[in-house]
Amino acid sequence: MKRLLCLTAVLILANFTAKATTIEMKVYGMVCGFCAQGIEASLRKNPAVVDVVVSLESKLVIVETRAMEDIDDAQLRKAIADAGYDLKTVARTRRTMADYRAEIDRTAK
């Protein structure tokens, strides 16, 4: 019984930690769709990146990474700076990309 409980706990923890990380960044200087495309292209060069969403209205750039992978803040700052923009804040969240897209759609209306 102890073994079963331990195995169950390990599987639950493995499932929890295997989820992708969502990184939310506040980026200043973006004013048009071309800006968004430049940032997205810069971030997608990183092999850990699965998806990128840019909201000009909210000044947000959201990155989803592969399971169990992360991108350190220095790499994010460099990618944003290389694209020509100013990264203000970086936060890791548990929100999904679908949540962010829904929020962006709501604010755009």
Contacts in CASP RR format, 6 or more apart in sequence:
PFRMAT RR
TARGET T0000
AUTHOR 0000-0000-0000
METHOD contacts of the structure
MODEL  1
MKRLLCLTAVLILANFTAKATTIEMKVYGMVCGFCAQGIEASLRKNPAVV
DVVVSLESKLVIVETRAMEDIDDAQLRKAIADAGYDLKTVARTRRTMADY
RAEIDRTAK
17 68 0 8 1.000
18 67 0 8 1.000
18 68 0 8 1.000
19 67 0 8 1.000
20 50 0 8 1.000
20 64 0 8 1.000
20 65 0 8 1.000
20 66 0 8 1.000
20 67 0 8 1.000
21 64 0 8 1.000
21 65 0 8 1.000
21 69 0 8 1.000
21 70 0 8 1.000
21 92 0 8 1.000
22 62 0 8 1.000
22 63 0 8 1.000
22 64 0 8 1.000
22 65 0 8 1.000
22 92 0 8 1.000
22 93 0 8 1.000
22 94 0 8 1.000
22 95 0 8 1.000
22 96 0 8 1.000
22 97 0 8 1.000
22 100 0 8 1.000
23 62 0 8 1.000
23 63 0 8 1.000
23 64 0 8 1.000
23 65 0 8 1.000
23 71 0 8 1.000
23 76 0 8 1.000
23 90 0 8 1.000
23 91 0 8 1.000
23 92 0 8 1.000
23 93 0 8 1.000
24 60 0 8 1.000
24 61 0 8 1.000
24 62 0 8 1.000
24 90 0 8 1.000
24 91 0 8 1.000
24 92 0 8 1.000
24 93 0 8 1.000
24 95 0 8 1.000
24 100 0 8 1.000
25 60 0 8 1.000
25 61 0 8 1.000
25 62 0 8 1.000
25 63 0 8 1.000
25 76 0 8 1.000
25 80 0 8 1.000
25 87 0 8 1.000
25 88 0 8 1.000
25 89 0 8 1.000
25 90 0 8 1.000
25 91 0 8 1.000
26 59 0 8 1.000
26 60 0 8 1.000
26 87 0 8 1.000
26 88 0 8 1.000
26 89 0 8 1.000
27 39 0 8 1.000
27 59 0 8 1.000
27 60 0 8 1.000
27 61 0 8 1.000
27 80 0 8 1.000
27 85 0 8 1.000
27 86 0 8 1.000
27 87 0 8 1.000
27 88 0 8 1.000
28 59 0 8 1.000
28 85 0 8 1.000
28 86 0 8 1.000
28 88 0 8 1.000
29 35 0 8 1.000
29 59 0 8 1.000
29 85 0 8 1.000
29 86 0 8 1.000
30 36 0 8 1.000
30 39 0 8 1.000
30 54 0 8 1.000
30 56 0 8 1.000
30 59 0 8 1.000
30 85 0 8 1.000
31 56 0 8 1.000
32 56 0 8 1.000
33 56 0 8 1.000
35 54 0 8 1.000
35 56 0 8 1.000
35 85 0 8 1.000
36 54 0 8 1.000
36 56 0 8 1.000
38 83 0 8 1.000
39 52 0 8 1.000
39 54 0 8 1.000
39 61 0 8 1.000
39 79 0 8 1.000
39 80 0 8 1.000
39 83 0 8 1.000
39 85 0 8 1.000
40 52 0 8 1.000
40 54 0 8 1.000
41 83 0 8 1.000
42 79 0 8 1.000
42 80 0 8 1.000
42 82 0 8 1.000
42 83 0 8 1.000
43 49 0 8 1.000
43 52 0 8 1.000
43 61 0 8 1.000
43 63 0 8 1.000
43 76 0 8 1.000
43 79 0 8 1.000
43 80 0 8 1.000
44 52 0 8 1.000
45 79 0 8 1.000
46 71 0 8 1.000
46 75 0 8 1.000
46 79 0 8 1.000
47 66 0 8 1.000
48 65 0 8 1.000
48 66 0 8 1.000
48 69 0 8 1.000
48 70 0 8 1.000
48 71 0 8 1.000
49 63 0 8 1.000
49 64 0 8 1.000
49 65 0 8 1.000
49 66 0 8 1.000
49 71 0 8 1.000
50 64 0 8 1.000
50 65 0 8 1.000
50 66 0 8 1.000
51 63 0 8 1.000
51 64 0 8 1.000
51 97 0 8 1.000
52 61 0 8 1.000
52 62 0 8 1.000
52 63 0 8 1.000
52 64 0 8 1.000
53 60 0 8 1.000
53 61 0 8 1.000
53 62 0 8 1.000
53 97 0 8 1.000
53 100 0 8 1.000
53 101 0 8 1.000
53 104 0 8 1.000
54 60 0 8 1.000
54 61 0 8 1.000
54 62 0 8 1.000
55 61 0 8 1.000
55 62 0 8 1.000
55 100 0 8 1.000
55 104 0 8 1.000
55 107 0 8 1.000
57 104 0 8 1.000
57 107 0 8 1.000
57 108 0 8 1.000
58 104 0 8 1.000
58 107 0 8 1.000
60 100 0 8 1.000
60 104 0 8 1.000
61 80 0 8 1.000
62 97 0 8 1.000
62 100 0 8 1.000
63 71 0 8 1.000
63 76 0 8 1.000
64 97 0 8 1.000
65 71 0 8 1.000
70 92 0 8 1.000
73 90 0 8 1.000
76 87 0 8 1.000
76 90 0 8 1.000
77 87 0 8 1.000
77 90 0 8 1.000
80 86 0 8 1.000
80 87 0 8 1.000
81 87 0 8 1.000
END
